[in-house]
Amino acid sequence: MASWYRKKNLAPYETAELIISGIVPIFLIVIGTVGNLISIFVLLNKENPGTSTNIYLIFLCLVDTISLYQ
């Protein structure tokens, strides 16, 4: 079982497991949240009318952001 604390003689698979299970998800959550927020701001721009497609995409971005944190 992997631990969040550094040990002196880690096996190579434990280091890879730490990176895959600890660092990659945080990176994906940050990038996904920033991307969804940028999409929402673009879709809420005054130049874009509030069409049903834009409203659908805004809610899709919100649900995707919520699903990132599950």
Secondary structure, DSSP 8 states (H G I E B T S, - for coil): ---SS--SS--HHHHHHHIIIIIHHHHHHHHHHHHHHHHHHHHT-TTS---HHHHHHHHHHHHHHHHHT-
